[in-house]
Amino acid sequence: MVFQAEDRAKVKKQHADLAIQLALQGRWAEAAQLNKTIIESFPTDVDAFNRLGKALTELGRYGEAREAYMKGLEIDPLNTIARKNLARLATLGEEGAPRVATQKLSPQMFIEEMGKTGATTLLRPRMEVAARMTAGDQVVLQREDGSLLVHSVSGEYVGEIEPRLAQRLSKLMEAGNQYIAAISALQESDVRVSIRETFQHPSQIGKLSFPPTVTESFRPYVKERLLRQDADDTYFEEGDEEERWQSPAEPDETDVTSYEFSPESEVKVRVEVDEEPEEE
């Protein structure tokens, strides 16, 4: 009996790992079928229901995706992944518009680098479009009448960059700088994007796309390489293996940082410092 239980657990893990790999490769139909197979053998596997819901969402089968998430929530009422995704799916019909045409970007593209990477929460997001997207989906920055808009690669409006950051990036783009952006997180009513400078025009040498602002409350000395992003490092729902779009580990020999912009504040930077005793 012990061996049988161990064998079942081993098979379950192997199938779960394969389902995750299929999802990472964008093979959603196969991922959905494999997760259904797992559920047949393990009907209380909450993770499998979450993965199934994700795969069905990607396939545009929103009614079935809701059912998968609801079953997972019945098994585990504290299933936050299911709860968040059900809130997102509430904006879509049973078989609503298909997934927004897009392409995934590697988190490697957004590794924190001094002055070159940033994140912001969009203003006036169009949630019916955003709900059909997932973290890692590429988006396009477009200047329009003094604003900086965010569109899907197929041209659908997603949201707007907050004014202060929009003004800065628009000027740099007009001067020749180039940027790439991707959805970094989705909530019920919020959309966050990560932005990276990919080309700096020679005329803009020395100008940071994302300059830091350090307030007086910060202590005046810091260890090297201890400026970090003041944001959640996990861009996909916590615990969801399929939707984990994490920045790589911090490089050992490079000073790195990123900056977070929001409508309420220009820049938020967390500084980690040595806990040295103050001299009297």
C-alpha positions as CSV (number, residue, x, y, z in Angstrom):
1,M,0.0,0.0,0.0
2,V,2.9,2.4,0.8
3,F,4.6,1.7,-2.5
4,Q,1.3,2.2,-4.3
5,A,0.8,5.6,-2.7
6,E,4.3,6.6,-3.5
7,D,3.9,5.5,-7.1
8,R,0.7,7.6,-7.4
9,A,2.4,10.6,-6.0
10,K,5.3,10.2,-8.4
11,V,3.0,9.9,-11.4
12,K,1.0,12.9,-10.3
13,K,4.1,15.0,-10.1
14,Q,5.4,13.8,-13.5
15,H,2.0,14.7,-15.1
16,A,1.9,18.1,-13.3
17,D,5.5,18.9,-14.5
18,L,4.5,18.0,-18.0
19,A,1.4,20.1,-17.9
20,I,3.5,23.1,-16.7
21,Q,5.9,22.6,-19.6
22,L,3.1,22.4,-22.1
23,A,1.7,25.7,-20.8
24,L,5.1,27.4,-20.9
25,Q,5.3,26.3,-24.6
26,G,1.9,27.7,-25.3
27,R,0.5,24.2,-26.1
28,W,-2.8,25.0,-24.4
29,A,-5.1,22.4,-25.9
30,E,-2.6,19.6,-24.8
31,A,-2.2,21.3,-21.4
32,A,-6.0,21.3,-20.9
33,Q,-6.4,17.7,-21.8
34,L,-3.5,16.6,-19.5
35,N,-4.9,18.5,-16.6
36,K,-8.3,16.9,-17.2
37,T,-6.5,13.5,-17.1
38,I,-4.9,14.5,-13.8
39,I,-8.2,15.5,-12.3
40,E,-9.8,12.2,-13.3
41,S,-7.2,10.4,-11.1
42,F,-6.9,13.1,-8.4
43,P,-10.3,14.9,-8.2
44,T,-9.3,17.1,-5.3
45,D,-6.1,18.5,-7.0
46,V,-6.6,22.2,-6.7
47,D,-3.5,23.1,-8.7
48,A,-4.7,21.0,-11.6
49,F,-8.1,22.9,-11.6
50,N,-6.1,26.2,-11.6
51,R,-4.0,25.0,-14.5
52,L,-7.0,23.8,-16.4
53,G,-8.7,27.1,-15.9
54,K,-5.7,28.9,-17.2
55,A,-5.4,26.7,-20.3
56,L,-9.1,27.1,-21.1
57,T,-8.9,30.8,-20.7
58,E,-6.0,30.9,-23.2
59,L,-8.2,28.9,-25.6
60,G,-11.0,31.4,-25.3
61,R,-13.3,28.8,-23.6
62,Y,-14.3,31.2,-20.8
63,G,-17.4,29.3,-19.6
64,E,-15.4,26.1,-19.1
65,A,-12.6,28.1,-17.5
66,R,-15.0,29.5,-14.9
67,E,-16.2,26.0,-14.1
68,A,-12.7,24.8,-13.5
69,Y,-11.9,27.7,-11.2
70,M,-15.2,27.3,-9.4
71,K,-14.5,23.6,-8.7
72,G,-11.1,24.5,-7.4
73,L,-12.6,27.1,-5.2
74,E,-15.2,24.6,-3.8
75,I,-12.3,22.3,-2.9
76,D,-10.3,25.1,-1.3
77,P,-12.3,28.2,-0.4
78,L,-8.9,30.0,0.2
79,N,-7.9,29.4,-3.4
80,T,-6.8,33.0,-4.2
81,I,-5.7,32.1,-7.7
82,A,-9.2,30.9,-8.6
83,R,-10.8,33.8,-6.9
84,K,-8.7,36.4,-8.8
85,N,-9.2,34.7,-12.1
86,L,-13.0,34.4,-11.6
87,A,-13.1,38.1,-11.0
88,R,-11.2,38.7,-14.3
89,L,-13.4,36.3,-16.2
90,A,-16.6,38.0,-14.9
91,T,-15.9,40.8,-17.5
92,L,-16.1,38.2,-20.4
93,G,-19.0,36.4,-21.9
94,E,-19.4,32.6,-21.9
95,E,-17.4,32.3,-25.1
96,G,-16.3,35.9,-25.4
97,A,-13.8,37.4,-27.8
98,P,-10.7,35.2,-28.3
99,R,-7.4,35.9,-26.7
100,V,-5.9,39.2,-27.8
101,A,-3.3,38.5,-30.5
102,T,0.1,39.0,-28.9
103,Q,3.4,37.4,-28.2
104,K,5.2,36.5,-24.9
105,L,8.3,38.3,-23.8
106,S,11.0,36.7,-21.7
107,P,11.4,38.1,-18.2
108,Q,15.1,38.3,-19.1
109,M,14.3,41.4,-21.1
110,F,13.2,43.2,-18.0
111,I,16.1,42.4,-15.6
112,E,16.5,45.4,-13.4
113,E,19.2,47.8,-14.7
114,M,20.0,51.3,-13.4
115,G,17.7,53.8,-15.1
116,K,16.6,51.5,-17.9
117,T,13.7,49.6,-16.5
118,G,10.5,50.6,-14.8
119,A,7.0,49.5,-13.9
120,T,3.7,51.4,-13.7
121,T,0.0,50.9,-13.1
122,L,-2.0,52.0,-16.1
123,L,-4.6,54.8,-15.9
124,R,-8.1,54.2,-17.4
125,P,-7.5,50.5,-18.2
126,R,-9.8,48.8,-20.5
127,M,-10.4,45.6,-18.5
128,E,-12.5,43.8,-21.1
129,V,-9.3,43.8,-23.3
130,A,-6.9,43.3,-20.4
131,A,-8.9,40.3,-19.1
132,R,-8.0,38.4,-22.3
133,M,-4.3,39.0,-21.7
134,T,-1.8,37.4,-19.3
135,A,1.4,38.5,-17.7
136,G,4.3,38.5,-20.1
137,D,2.2,39.5,-23.1
138,Q,3.9,42.2,-25.2
139,V,2.2,45.6,-25.5
140,V,3.0,48.7,-27.6
141,L,3.6,52.2,-26.4
142,Q,2.1,54.8,-28.6
143,R,2.3,58.6,-28.3
144,E,-0.9,60.5,-29.0
145,D,-1.8,64.1,-28.3
146,G,0.6,64.5,-25.4
147,S,-0.3,61.1,-23.8
148,L,1.4,57.8,-23.9
149,L,-1.1,55.0,-24.6
150,V,-0.7,51.3,-24.3
151,H,-2.1,49.0,-27.0
152,S,-2.0,45.3,-27.6
153,V,0.1,44.2,-30.6
154,S,-3.2,43.9,-32.5
155,G,-4.0,47.5,-31.8
156,E,-6.6,47.3,-29.0
157,Y,-6.4,50.0,-26.4
158,V,-5.3,48.6,-23.0
159,G,-4.6,51.7,-20.9
160,E,-2.6,54.9,-20.4
161,I,0.8,55.7,-18.8
162,E,0.6,58.1,-15.9
163,P,1.3,61.7,-17.0
164,R,4.7,62.3,-15.4
165,L,6.3,59.2,-16.7
166,A,4.4,59.6,-20.0
167,Q,5.8,63.1,-20.5
168,R,9.4,61.9,-19.9
169,L,9.3,58.8,-22.1
170,S,7.5,60.7,-24.9
171,K,10.2,63.2,-25.1
172,L,12.9,60.5,-25.1
173,M,11.0,58.6,-27.8
174,E,10.7,61.7,-29.9
175,A,14.4,62.1,-29.6
176,G,15.0,58.6,-30.9
177,N,15.0,56.3,-27.8
178,Q,13.2,53.0,-28.2
179,Y,11.3,50.9,-25.6
180,I,9.7,47.5,-25.2
181,A,6.9,46.8,-22.7
182,A,4.9,43.9,-21.4
183,I,2.0,43.2,-19.1
184,S,3.5,42.4,-15.7
185,A,0.4,41.9,-13.5
186,L,-3.3,41.8,-13.8
187,Q,-5.8,42.4,-11.0
188,E,-9.6,42.7,-11.0
189,S,-9.4,46.4,-11.9
190,D,-5.7,47.1,-12.3
191,V,-3.2,46.5,-15.1
192,R,0.6,46.9,-14.6
193,V,3.2,47.0,-17.2
194,S,7.0,46.7,-17.2
195,I,9.0,48.9,-19.6
196,R,12.6,48.7,-20.7
197,E,14.8,51.0,-22.7
198,T,16.2,49.0,-25.6
199,F,17.9,51.7,-27.5
200,Q,19.3,55.1,-26.4
201,H,19.8,57.7,-29.1
202,P,23.3,59.2,-29.0
203,S,21.7,62.7,-28.4
204,Q,20.2,61.3,-25.1
205,I,23.4,59.9,-23.6
206,G,23.4,60.5,-19.9
207,K,19.6,60.9,-19.6
208,L,18.0,58.2,-17.5
209,S,14.6,56.9,-18.7
210,F,13.7,56.1,-15.1
211,P,15.5,58.4,-12.7
212,P,15.3,57.6,-9.0
213,T,14.0,59.9,-6.4
214,V,15.4,59.4,-2.9
215,T,13.6,61.0,0.0
216,E,15.1,62.4,3.2
217,S,13.8,59.5,5.1
218,F,16.4,57.2,3.6
219,R,19.7,56.9,5.4
220,P,22.6,58.4,3.4
221,Y,24.7,55.3,2.9
222,V,23.9,52.0,1.3
223,K,25.7,48.8,0.5
224,E,26.6,48.2,-3.2
225,R,23.9,46.4,-5.2
226,L,21.2,46.8,-2.6
227,L,18.8,49.0,-4.6
228,R,15.8,46.8,-5.4
229,Q,12.4,47.1,-6.9
230,D,9.8,48.2,-4.5
231,A,7.2,45.8,-5.9
232,D,6.2,42.2,-5.9
233,D,8.8,40.1,-7.8
234,T,6.2,37.6,-8.8
235,Y,4.3,38.9,-11.8
236,F,1.9,36.1,-12.1
237,E,-0.5,34.8,-9.4
238,E,1.5,33.5,-6.5
239,G,1.6,29.7,-6.6
240,D,0.5,29.4,-10.2
241,E,3.3,27.6,-11.9
242,E,1.9,28.3,-15.4
243,E,1.7,32.0,-14.8
244,R,5.0,32.7,-13.0
245,W,6.8,35.4,-14.9
246,Q,9.7,36.3,-12.6
247,S,12.7,38.5,-13.2
248,P,15.9,36.6,-13.1
249,A,18.1,36.5,-10.0
250,E,20.0,39.7,-9.4
251,P,23.4,39.6,-11.1
252,D,26.4,39.3,-8.8
253,E,28.6,41.9,-10.3
254,T,26.2,44.6,-11.6
255,D,24.5,47.4,-9.7
256,V,20.8,47.0,-10.5
257,T,17.6,48.7,-9.7
258,S,14.2,49.4,-11.1
259,Y,11.6,52.1,-10.5
260,E,7.9,51.9,-9.9
261,F,5.6,54.6,-11.1
262,S,2.0,55.1,-10.0
263,P,-0.5,57.9,-10.3
264,E,0.0,58.7,-6.6
265,S,3.7,59.1,-6.6
266,E,6.5,59.8,-9.0
267,V,8.9,57.1,-8.0
268,K,9.1,54.5,-5.2
269,V,12.5,53.1,-4.4
270,R,13.2,50.8,-1.5
271,V,16.7,51.0,-0.1
272,E,18.2,48.2,1.9
273,V,21.0,49.4,4.2
274,D,23.6,48.0,6.6
275,E,22.3,48.0,10.2
276,E,25.2,49.8,11.6
277,P,25.0,51.4,15.1
278,E,24.9,55.1,15.1
279,E,27.9,56.9,16.5
280,E,27.3,59.1,19.5
